[in-house]
Amino acid sequence: EVQLVESGGGLVQPGGSLRLSCAASGFAFGNHAMTWVRQVSGKGPEWVSSINSGGITYYADSAKGRFTISRDDAENTVYLQMNSLKPEDTAVYYCAADVTTLGPTEATMKNLQSYDYWGQGTQVTVFS
């Protein structure tokens, strides 16, 4: 059974940092790209960042220069380090996995319909 479990969300002031983690199980983690998606209440999900099996990273414009995605294949975990947080970063953050595609293109990774499995999400709130 595929499971994705996020952690690390919380309350932080603008300019602060958080590190999100997503522990994965039930599939060959090292062979697959992993992605972070966020959703603001009342709005659709927004792709944030992806990392492919080779460690190549991709970021939404809103995340570039502030967020860093990384993976530890030995621990089956993907991380999202978020720095210089802004109130507009407030959202529920989900990790997502496409366990049926090997070597997805950047366009595929940005397509939220590509993802078979999602975690339960972790709330990030940035407030003054």
C-alpha positions as CSV (number, residue, x, y, z in Angstrom):
1,E,0.0,0.0,0.0
2,V,1.4,3.4,-1.0
3,Q,1.5,5.9,1.8
4,L,2.7,9.5,1.9
5,V,2.9,11.2,5.3
6,E,3.7,14.9,5.5
7,S,5.0,16.6,8.6
8,G,6.6,19.9,9.6
9,G,3.9,22.4,9.0
10,G,3.0,25.1,11.6
11,L,2.7,28.7,12.4
12,V,5.5,31.1,11.4
13,Q,5.9,34.8,11.1
14,P,6.8,36.4,7.7
15,G,10.4,36.0,6.9
16,G,10.6,32.7,8.9
17,S,11.4,29.2,7.7
18,L,9.9,25.8,7.9
19,R,11.0,22.4,6.7
20,L,8.4,20.0,5.4
21,S,9.0,16.3,5.2
22,C,7.1,13.6,3.4
23,A,7.8,10.0,4.3
24,A,6.9,7.5,1.6
25,S,6.3,3.8,1.6
26,G,4.8,1.1,-0.5
27,F,6.6,1.8,-3.8
28,A,10.2,2.1,-5.2
29,F,10.7,5.6,-4.0
30,G,14.1,6.1,-5.6
31,N,12.8,5.4,-9.0
32,H,10.1,8.1,-9.1
33,A,9.8,11.8,-9.1
34,M,8.2,13.5,-6.1
35,T,6.3,16.7,-5.9
36,W,5.0,19.3,-3.5
37,V,1.6,20.9,-4.1
38,R,-0.2,23.5,-2.0
39,Q,-3.8,24.5,-1.7
40,V,-5.3,27.6,-0.3
41,S,-8.7,27.1,1.2
42,G,-11.4,27.7,-1.4
43,K,-8.9,27.6,-4.3
44,G,-7.5,24.9,-6.6
45,P,-4.3,23.1,-5.9
46,E,-1.1,24.8,-7.1
47,W,2.1,22.9,-8.1
48,V,5.1,24.1,-6.1
49,S,8.1,22.0,-6.8
50,S,9.2,18.6,-8.1
51,I,12.4,16.5,-7.9
52,N,13.1,13.7,-10.3
53,S,14.8,10.4,-9.5
54,G,18.1,11.9,-10.5
55,G,17.8,14.8,-8.2
56,I,17.0,17.5,-10.8
57,T,14.7,20.1,-9.3
58,Y,11.9,22.2,-10.6
59,Y,10.1,25.2,-9.0
60,A,7.1,27.3,-9.5
61,D,8.0,31.0,-10.0
62,S,6.5,31.7,-6.5
63,A,8.9,29.3,-4.9
64,K,12.1,30.0,-6.8
65,G,14.9,31.4,-4.7
66,R,13.0,30.7,-1.4
67,F,12.1,27.0,-1.4
68,T,14.4,24.0,-1.8
69,I,13.2,20.5,-2.6
70,S,15.5,17.6,-1.8
71,R,15.2,13.9,-1.3
72,D,16.9,11.2,0.7
73,D,16.4,7.9,-1.1
74,A,17.8,5.9,1.8
75,E,15.1,7.3,4.1
76,N,12.3,7.3,1.4
77,T,11.7,10.9,2.3
78,V,11.3,14.1,0.3
79,Y,11.8,17.5,1.9
80,L,10.7,21.1,1.2
81,Q,12.8,23.7,2.9
82,M,10.9,27.0,2.8
83,N,12.7,30.2,3.7
84,S,11.6,33.9,3.6
85,L,8.0,32.8,4.0
86,K,5.2,35.2,3.1
87,P,1.6,35.4,4.1
88,E,0.6,34.3,0.6
89,D,2.5,31.0,1.3
90,T,-0.3,30.1,3.7
91,A,-1.8,26.8,2.5
92,V,-2.1,23.1,3.1
93,Y,1.0,21.5,1.6
94,Y,0.7,18.0,0.1
95,C,3.3,15.7,-1.3
96,A,2.3,13.7,-4.3
97,A,3.7,10.7,-6.2
98,D,3.2,9.3,-9.6
99,V,4.2,5.6,-9.1
100,T,3.4,4.5,-12.6
101,T,5.6,6.8,-14.6
102,L,9.4,6.5,-14.9
103,G,11.4,9.5,-16.1
104,P,8.5,12.0,-16.4
105,T,9.0,15.2,-18.3
106,E,8.9,18.6,-16.6
107,A,5.5,19.1,-18.1
108,T,4.2,15.8,-16.7
109,M,5.5,16.7,-13.2
110,K,3.7,20.0,-13.3
111,N,0.5,18.3,-14.4
112,L,-1.4,17.6,-11.2
113,Q,-3.5,15.0,-12.9
114,S,-0.4,12.8,-13.2
115,Y,-0.4,12.0,-9.6
116,D,-1.7,8.7,-8.3
117,Y,-1.1,9.3,-4.6
118,W,-1.3,12.2,-2.3
119,G,-0.5,12.6,1.4
120,Q,-3.0,14.0,4.0
121,G,-1.4,17.4,3.9
122,T,0.3,19.7,6.5
123,Q,-0.9,23.2,7.2
124,V,1.5,26.1,6.9
125,T,0.3,29.4,8.2
126,V,2.4,32.6,7.8
127,F,1.0,35.5,9.9
128,S,2.1,38.7,11.4
